[in-house]
Amino acid sequence: MNTIFEILAVLSSKEKNDFKAYLRKRNQRSDTKNLELLRYIEAGITEDLDLKLYGKPSKAAFHALCKRLQDVLIDFVASKGFEQESSQELEILKLVLASRIFLEQKLYKIGFKTLNRAEIKAEQIDGYSILNEIYHTKIQYSHLNEDWVLVDLVGKYERNKSLSHQDFQLNMVYTSIKSAIKQHPVKPIHELVTQTFSEFQLKLNEDLTYKSLYQLMVITATSAKLQNDFYTVTPFMMEVFEVLQQKGEVPEKYRYYHLSMLYLMASTEFRNKRFKASSQLIDEMEKALEDSRKEYSPVFSNKMAVLRALNEVYTGNPFEAITILENTPETDLNKMLVLIMCLFQQNMFSEAYGYFKKMTRSDDWYEKKMGWTWVLKRNIIEILLLIELDKLDMVLNRLQRFRRKFTRKLKSIEENRVLTFMDLVKTYYENPQLVRTKAFEDRVEASFKRIGRVQEDIFVMSFYAWLRSKMEDRNLYDVTLDMVVV
């Protein structure tokens, strides 16, 4: 059943509704249990499902049902993907096939025209394998078309072959870097990229495709998030972004990659406390969205809103940030966590906890949907909220659960400061008077000053600001701004 959870987690609400309709159409019997099982899964109910479905213990029938639902779900995803991703390629392949039939039947004029049309469409989607077939056909019939110069066609074929090989190499590079990160989770990402590029004899320049630049930026940002170190990777991120800018005006077919890279750079600038630069990149995103097809707006509008709100928070406009977030759909989980943080910083603990209780899924579900670091932050903010709301009977339980769930992972990525922070939180919970002692202050300073305020991650600083506010008996938001502004 885990596979079903994982697949459902990546489907949009519309896709889930489409899948239900797909199930109803396939079901030939009225007593089929797959839709009922799906409803339980979506509601987060996982215990004793065989009893709920069949009215009695029936593990074998339940597992068979799960297997059938999983198979149909995979079939649905494959069908949707084929419709969305392969329609253009299929259309072009049909044109190539039609052109060959016309040429074999000596209908040269329509055959040449159809093949030229196929070539234009294939170039628009970087269809290297299809272009290879097109150039083969053009070379074969070039003696019958005076507009097709053999030398030019051979040159196009060779360039296409080179681009195809580069695309293959870059996919290998991307995979190699991802594998290296798994094997060496604390090794600086820019070193891994440099080493891998050297092994494949590639250079970071404008010859790289938009897709390749995007992949490099994604894997760099992902590594930075895992290592909680955006400062070190920023020069490499900027180098990749400069290569993007050197490529000039972005064609519409690469607009998604362009928008994604703008967002990643805006996020990186924010994490490094360069709020003006981050806001300027968001403005650039908005302009690019206006110039592009409307289909990209649902993908990026919520992300942009959350990031703009974060910039407002840390430049002294918390209520502007709250307004932005409250006008963003509650289905956006990043928005929910940031809104809770904003309300928490303004001492609006009951309101923050009200939003927190709306997130009713399990940690495992959220980890599959949002990632491990998001779940880590969610657990920390919950504990701090419970302390502020005097729900002390729940605090110890959450602290113990936190240790069990996160200790091994945090130690594996050498992020022991989180554990130290939670120890300090526990100390405050058990004896609030200790936070005013010199010994407690020394412990906080020792753990926080490891790499300095300039390089320190903004969210790490925000959590430590809570401890500092208790130590100094000052307003949390004021302390947060004092710590963040460098």
C-alpha positions as CSV (number, residue, x, y, z in Angstrom):
1,M,0.0,0.0,0.0
2,N,3.0,2.3,0.4
3,T,3.3,2.5,-3.4
4,I,-0.3,3.7,-3.6
5,F,0.4,6.4,-1.0
6,E,3.5,7.5,-2.9
7,I,1.8,7.8,-6.3
8,L,-1.2,9.6,-4.9
9,A,1.1,12.1,-3.2
10,V,2.3,13.4,-6.5
11,L,-1.1,13.7,-8.2
12,S,-3.0,17.0,-8.3
13,S,-6.6,17.2,-7.0
14,K,-7.8,17.2,-10.6
15,E,-5.7,14.1,-11.4
16,K,-7.1,12.3,-8.4
17,N,-10.7,13.2,-9.5
18,D,-9.8,12.0,-13.0
19,F,-8.5,8.7,-11.5
20,K,-11.7,8.2,-9.7
21,A,-13.6,8.6,-12.9
22,Y,-11.2,6.3,-14.6
23,L,-11.9,3.7,-11.9
24,R,-15.7,4.0,-12.2
25,K,-15.4,3.5,-15.9
26,R,-13.4,0.3,-15.4
27,N,-15.5,-1.2,-12.6
28,Q,-17.8,-3.7,-14.1
29,R,-19.4,-4.8,-10.8
30,S,-21.2,-2.5,-8.3
31,D,-19.5,-4.3,-5.3
32,T,-15.9,-3.4,-6.3
33,K,-14.1,-2.1,-3.3
34,N,-11.3,0.0,-5.0
35,L,-13.1,3.3,-4.7
36,E,-13.9,2.7,-1.1
37,L,-10.3,1.8,-0.4
38,L,-9.2,4.9,-2.2
39,R,-11.4,7.1,0.0
40,Y,-9.9,5.6,3.2
41,I,-6.4,6.2,1.9
42,E,-7.2,9.8,1.0
43,A,-8.6,10.3,4.5
44,G,-5.3,9.0,6.0
45,I,-7.0,5.9,7.5
46,T,-4.7,2.9,7.3
47,E,-5.5,0.7,10.3
48,D,-7.8,-2.5,10.0
49,L,-8.8,-1.7,6.5
50,D,-9.7,-5.3,5.7
51,L,-12.3,-5.2,8.6
52,K,-13.7,-1.9,7.4
53,L,-13.9,-3.0,3.7
54,Y,-15.2,-6.6,4.2
55,G,-16.7,-6.6,7.7
56,K,-14.3,-9.3,8.8
57,P,-10.5,-10.1,8.8
58,S,-9.5,-10.8,5.3
59,K,-5.8,-10.0,4.7
60,A,-5.5,-12.0,1.5
61,A,-8.4,-10.3,-0.2
62,F,-7.2,-6.9,1.1
63,H,-3.7,-7.4,-0.3
64,A,-5.1,-8.5,-3.6
65,L,-7.3,-5.4,-3.7
66,C,-4.3,-3.2,-3.0
67,K,-2.4,-4.9,-5.8
68,R,-5.2,-4.4,-8.3
69,L,-5.6,-0.7,-7.2
70,Q,-1.9,-0.2,-7.5
71,D,-1.8,-1.7,-11.0
72,V,-4.7,0.4,-12.2
73,L,-3.1,3.5,-10.7
74,I,0.1,2.9,-12.5
75,D,-1.8,2.3,-15.7
76,F,-3.7,5.6,-15.2
77,V,-0.5,7.5,-14.6
78,A,1.1,5.9,-17.7
79,S,-1.9,6.7,-19.8
80,K,-2.0,10.4,-18.7
81,G,1.7,10.7,-19.2
82,F,1.5,9.3,-22.7
83,E,-1.3,11.7,-23.6
84,Q,0.5,14.7,-22.2
85,E,4.2,14.0,-22.9
86,S,4.1,12.0,-26.1
87,S,1.4,13.7,-28.1
88,Q,3.9,16.0,-29.8
89,E,6.4,13.3,-30.6
90,L,3.6,11.1,-31.9
91,E,2.3,13.9,-34.1
92,I,5.8,14.4,-35.5
93,L,6.4,10.7,-36.1
94,K,3.1,10.5,-38.0
95,L,4.3,13.3,-40.2
96,V,7.6,11.5,-40.8
97,L,5.7,8.3,-41.7
98,A,3.3,10.1,-43.9
99,S,6.1,11.9,-45.7
100,R,7.9,8.6,-46.4
101,I,4.7,7.1,-47.8
102,F,4.3,10.1,-50.1
103,L,7.9,9.9,-51.3
104,E,7.6,6.2,-51.9
105,Q,4.5,6.9,-54.0
106,K,6.4,9.6,-55.9
107,L,4.2,12.4,-54.5
108,Y,7.4,14.4,-54.0
109,K,5.9,17.9,-53.5
110,I,3.6,16.9,-50.6
111,G,6.3,14.6,-49.2
112,F,8.9,17.3,-49.1
113,K,6.5,19.8,-47.6
114,T,5.4,17.2,-44.9
115,L,9.0,16.4,-44.0
116,N,10.0,20.0,-43.6
117,R,7.0,20.5,-41.3
118,A,8.1,17.5,-39.2
119,E,11.6,19.0,-39.0
120,I,10.4,22.3,-37.7
121,K,8.2,20.6,-35.0
122,A,11.0,18.3,-34.0
123,E,13.5,21.2,-33.5
124,Q,10.9,22.9,-31.2
125,I,11.0,20.0,-28.8
126,D,14.7,19.0,-29.1
127,G,13.6,15.6,-30.6
128,Y,17.1,14.4,-31.4
129,S,16.1,10.8,-32.3
130,I,13.3,12.0,-34.6
131,L,15.5,14.6,-36.2
132,N,18.0,11.8,-36.9
133,E,15.3,10.0,-38.9
134,I,14.2,13.1,-40.7
135,Y,17.8,13.9,-41.8
136,H,18.3,10.3,-43.0
137,T,15.2,10.6,-45.1
138,K,16.1,14.0,-46.5
139,I,19.6,12.8,-47.4
140,Q,18.1,9.8,-49.2
141,Y,15.9,12.0,-51.3
142,S,18.1,15.1,-51.6
143,H,18.9,14.4,-55.2
144,L,15.2,15.1,-56.0
145,N,14.9,18.4,-54.2
146,E,17.1,21.3,-55.3
147,D,16.4,23.1,-52.0
148,W,18.0,20.3,-50.0
149,V,21.7,20.7,-50.3
150,L,23.5,17.4,-49.4
151,V,26.4,19.1,-47.6
152,D,24.0,21.2,-45.5
153,L,22.0,18.2,-44.6
154,V,25.0,16.2,-43.6
155,G,26.1,19.2,-41.4
156,K,22.7,19.3,-39.7
157,Y,22.9,15.6,-39.1
158,E,26.3,15.8,-37.5
159,R,25.3,18.7,-35.3
160,N,22.2,16.9,-34.2
161,K,24.3,13.8,-33.5
162,S,26.6,15.9,-31.3
163,L,23.7,17.5,-29.4
164,S,22.1,14.0,-28.9
165,H,25.4,12.8,-27.5
166,Q,25.8,15.8,-25.2
167,D,22.2,15.3,-23.9
168,F,23.1,11.7,-23.1
169,Q,26.3,12.7,-21.3
170,L,24.5,15.4,-19.3
171,N,21.9,12.8,-18.2
172,M,24.8,10.6,-17.1
173,V,26.4,13.6,-15.2
174,Y,23.1,14.3,-13.5
175,T,22.7,10.7,-12.4
176,S,26.3,10.5,-11.3
177,I,26.0,13.6,-9.2
178,K,22.8,12.3,-7.5
179,S,24.6,9.0,-6.7
180,A,27.6,10.9,-5.3
181,I,25.4,13.0,-3.0
182,K,23.9,9.8,-1.6
183,Q,27.3,8.3,-1.0
184,H,28.9,11.5,0.3
185,P,26.0,13.6,1.8
186,V,28.3,16.2,3.5
187,K,30.7,16.7,0.6
188,P,30.3,20.2,-1.0
189,I,28.1,20.1,-4.0
190,H,30.3,22.3,-6.1
191,E,33.2,19.9,-5.7
192,L,31.0,17.0,-6.8
193,V,29.8,18.9,-9.9
194,T,33.3,20.0,-10.8
195,Q,34.7,16.5,-10.4
196,T,31.9,14.9,-12.4
197,F,32.1,17.5,-15.2
198,S,35.9,16.8,-15.4
199,E,35.3,13.0,-15.6
200,F,32.9,13.5,-18.6
201,Q,35.1,16.2,-20.2
202,L,32.2,18.8,-20.1
203,K,32.4,22.5,-19.4
204,L,29.9,24.8,-17.7
205,N,29.1,27.2,-20.6
206,E,26.3,28.4,-22.8
207,D,26.6,25.2,-24.9
208,L,24.7,23.4,-22.2
209,T,20.9,23.1,-22.8
210,Y,18.3,24.8,-20.7
211,K,17.3,21.5,-19.3
212,S,20.9,20.7,-18.2
213,L,21.3,24.0,-16.5
214,Y,18.0,23.5,-14.7
215,Q,19.0,20.1,-13.5
216,L,22.3,21.4,-12.2
217,M,20.6,24.1,-10.3
218,V,18.0,21.7,-8.9
219,I,20.5,19.2,-7.6
220,T,22.6,22.0,-6.1
221,A,19.7,23.6,-4.3
222,T,18.5,20.1,-3.1
223,S,22.0,19.4,-1.7
224,A,22.1,22.8,0.0
225,K,18.7,22.1,1.6
226,L,19.9,18.7,2.9
227,Q,23.1,20.2,4.2
228,N,21.4,23.4,5.5
229,D,24.2,25.3,3.7
230,F,23.0,27.8,1.0
231,Y,26.0,30.1,1.6
232,T,28.7,27.7,0.2
233,V,26.7,26.7,-2.9
234,T,25.7,30.3,-3.9
235,P,28.7,31.1,-6.1
236,F,28.1,27.9,-8.1
237,M,24.4,28.7,-8.4
238,M,25.2,32.2,-9.6
239,E,27.7,30.8,-12.1
240,V,25.0,28.5,-13.6
241,F,22.5,31.4,-13.6
242,E,25.0,33.6,-15.4
243,V,25.4,30.9,-18.1
244,L,21.6,31.0,-18.5
245,Q,21.6,34.8,-19.0
246,Q,24.4,34.5,-21.5
247,K,22.2,32.4,-23.7
248,G,20.1,35.5,-24.4
249,E,16.3,35.6,-24.9
250,V,14.6,32.4,-23.7
251,P,12.5,30.6,-26.3
252,E,8.9,29.8,-25.2
253,K,9.6,26.1,-25.3
254,Y,12.2,26.5,-22.5
255,R,10.1,28.9,-20.4
256,Y,9.4,26.3,-17.7
257,Y,13.2,25.8,-17.1
258,H,13.7,29.6,-17.1
259,L,11.0,30.2,-14.5
260,S,12.2,27.3,-12.4
261,M,15.8,28.7,-12.3
262,L,14.5,32.2,-11.5
263,Y,12.6,30.7,-8.5
264,L,15.6,28.7,-7.3
265,M,17.9,31.7,-7.5
266,A,15.3,33.9,-5.7
267,S,15.0,31.2,-3.0
268,T,18.8,31.0,-2.6
269,E,19.1,34.8,-2.3
270,F,16.5,34.7,0.4
271,R,18.2,31.9,2.3
272,N,21.4,34.0,2.3
273,K,19.4,37.1,3.6
274,R,19.8,39.1,0.4
275,F,16.1,40.1,0.4
276,K,16.3,42.9,-2.1
277,A,17.9,40.6,-4.7
278,S,15.4,37.9,-4.0
279,S,12.5,40.3,-4.4
280,Q,13.9,41.5,-7.7
281,L,14.1,38.0,-9.0
282,I,10.5,37.4,-8.0
283,D,9.5,40.5,-10.0
284,E,11.4,39.1,-13.0
285,M,9.5,35.9,-12.6
286,E,6.2,37.7,-12.6
287,K,7.2,39.5,-15.8
288,A,8.3,36.2,-17.4
289,L,5.0,34.7,-16.4
290,E,3.0,37.5,-18.0
291,D,5.0,36.9,-21.3
292,S,4.5,33.2,-21.2
293,R,1.6,30.8,-21.7
294,K,-1.0,30.9,-18.8
295,E,-0.4,27.2,-18.1
296,Y,2.7,28.0,-16.0
297,S,0.8,30.3,-13.6
298,P,-0.7,27.5,-11.4
299,V,2.8,25.9,-11.1
300,F,4.6,29.0,-9.9
301,S,2.0,31.5,-8.4
302,N,1.8,29.9,-4.9
303,K,5.6,29.4,-4.8
304,M,6.1,33.1,-5.7
305,A,3.5,34.2,-3.1
306,V,5.2,32.3,-0.3
307,L,8.7,33.5,-1.2
308,R,7.4,37.1,-1.5
309,A,5.8,36.7,2.0
310,L,9.0,35.5,3.5
311,N,10.9,38.5,2.1
312,E,8.3,40.7,3.7
313,V,8.6,38.9,7.0
314,Y,12.4,39.5,7.3
315,T,12.3,43.1,6.1
316,G,9.9,44.3,8.8
317,N,6.5,43.8,7.2
318,P,5.0,40.7,9.0
319,F,1.4,41.6,8.6
320,E,1.8,42.2,4.9
321,A,3.3,38.7,4.8
322,I,0.3,37.3,6.7
323,T,-2.1,38.9,4.3
324,I,-0.3,37.5,1.3
325,L,-0.3,34.0,2.8
326,E,-3.9,34.1,3.9
327,N,-4.9,34.8,0.3
328,T,-3.0,31.7,-0.8
329,P,-4.8,28.3,-0.9
330,E,-4.6,26.2,2.2
331,T,-3.7,23.2,0.1
332,D,-0.2,24.7,-0.3
333,L,1.7,23.1,2.5
334,N,4.7,25.4,2.3
335,K,2.3,28.3,2.7
336,M,0.7,26.7,5.8
337,L,4.1,26.2,7.5
338,V,5.3,29.7,6.7
339,L,2.0,31.2,7.9
340,I,2.3,29.3,11.2
341,M,5.8,30.7,11.6
342,C,4.6,34.3,10.9
343,L,1.8,34.1,13.4
344,F,4.2,32.4,15.9
345,Q,6.7,35.3,15.6
346,Q,3.9,37.8,16.3
347,N,2.9,35.9,19.5
348,M,-0.4,34.8,17.9
349,F,0.1,31.3,19.2
350,S,-3.5,30.2,19.3
351,E,-4.1,31.3,15.7
352,A,-0.9,29.5,14.6
353,Y,-1.9,26.3,16.4
354,G,-5.3,26.5,14.7
355,Y,-3.6,26.3,11.3
356,F,-1.2,23.6,12.6
357,K,-4.1,21.4,13.5
358,K,-5.4,21.6,10.0
359,M,-2.4,19.5,8.9
360,T,-3.7,16.1,9.9
361,R,-1.6,13.8,7.8
362,S,1.2,11.6,9.2
363,D,4.9,12.5,9.2
364,D,5.5,9.8,6.7
365,W,2.8,11.2,4.3
366,Y,4.3,14.7,4.6
367,E,7.8,13.4,4.1
368,K,6.8,11.8,0.8
369,K,5.0,14.9,-0.3
370,M,7.3,17.7,1.0
371,G,10.6,16.2,2.0
372,W,12.4,15.3,5.1
373,T,13.6,18.9,6.1
374,W,10.0,20.2,5.8
375,V,8.9,17.5,8.3
376,L,11.8,18.4,10.6
377,K,10.7,22.1,10.7
378,R,7.1,21.1,11.2
379,N,8.0,19.0,14.3
380,I,10.2,21.8,15.8
381,I,7.5,24.5,15.4
382,E,4.9,22.1,16.9
383,I,7.0,21.7,20.0
384,L,7.6,25.4,20.4
385,L,3.9,26.1,19.9
386,L,3.0,23.5,22.6
387,I,5.4,25.2,25.0
388,E,4.0,28.6,24.4
389,L,0.4,27.4,24.8
390,D,1.3,25.6,28.1
391,K,0.3,22.2,26.7
392,L,3.1,20.8,28.8
393,D,1.6,17.3,29.0
394,M,2.2,17.0,25.2
395,V,5.7,18.6,25.1
396,L,7.7,15.8,26.7
397,N,6.0,13.2,24.4
398,R,6.8,15.3,21.3
399,L,10.4,15.8,22.5
400,Q,10.9,12.1,23.0
401,R,9.3,11.3,19.6
402,F,11.6,13.9,18.0
403,R,14.7,12.2,19.3
404,R,13.5,8.8,18.1
405,K,12.6,10.0,14.6
406,F,15.4,12.4,13.7
407,T,18.6,11.6,15.7
408,R,20.1,9.1,13.3
409,K,19.4,11.1,10.2
410,L,20.7,14.4,11.7
411,K,23.9,12.7,12.8
412,S,24.4,11.1,9.4
413,I,24.5,14.5,7.7
414,E,26.5,16.0,10.6
415,E,23.8,18.4,11.6
416,N,24.1,17.9,15.4
417,R,23.1,21.5,16.1
418,V,19.5,20.7,15.7
419,L,19.8,18.1,18.4
420,T,21.7,20.6,20.6
421,F,18.9,23.1,20.0
422,M,16.3,20.6,21.0
423,D,18.3,19.8,24.2
424,L,18.3,23.5,25.0
425,V,14.5,23.7,24.4
426,K,14.0,20.7,26.7
427,T,16.2,22.5,29.4
428,Y,14.0,25.6,29.1
429,Y,10.8,23.4,29.3
430,E,12.0,21.7,32.4
431,N,13.4,24.7,34.2
432,P,12.6,28.1,32.5
433,Q,14.8,30.0,35.1
434,L,18.0,28.4,33.7
435,V,17.8,30.5,30.5
436,R,18.9,33.6,32.3
437,T,22.1,31.9,33.6
438,K,25.6,32.4,32.1
439,A,26.0,28.6,31.6
440,F,22.9,28.4,29.4
441,E,24.0,31.5,27.4
442,D,27.4,29.9,26.8
443,R,25.7,26.7,25.5
444,V,23.6,28.7,23.1
445,E,26.5,30.9,21.8
446,A,28.7,27.8,21.3
447,S,26.2,26.0,19.2
448,F,25.1,29.1,17.2
449,K,28.4,30.7,16.4
450,R,29.8,27.7,14.6
451,I,30.0,29.4,11.2
452,G,28.9,33.0,11.9
453,R,25.8,35.1,11.2
454,V,26.6,35.9,7.6
455,Q,26.8,32.3,6.5
456,E,24.2,30.9,8.9
457,D,21.0,29.7,7.4
458,I,18.1,32.1,8.0
459,F,15.7,29.4,9.4
460,V,18.3,28.2,11.8
461,M,18.7,31.8,13.1
462,S,14.9,32.1,13.4
463,F,14.7,29.1,15.7
464,Y,17.6,30.3,17.8
465,A,15.9,33.7,18.0
466,W,13.2,32.0,20.1
467,L,15.8,30.9,22.7
468,R,17.4,34.4,22.6
469,S,14.1,36.0,23.2
470,K,13.6,33.9,26.3
471,M,17.1,34.7,27.5
472,E,16.7,38.4,27.1
473,D,13.0,38.6,27.9
474,R,12.4,40.5,24.6
475,N,9.8,40.3,21.8
476,L,10.5,37.3,19.6
477,Y,10.1,39.2,16.3
478,D,12.4,42.0,17.3
479,V,15.1,39.6,18.3
480,T,14.6,37.7,15.0
481,L,15.2,40.8,12.9
482,D,18.2,41.8,15.0
483,M,19.8,38.4,14.4
484,V,18.9,38.2,10.7
485,V,20.0,41.7,9.6
486,V,23.7,41.5,8.9
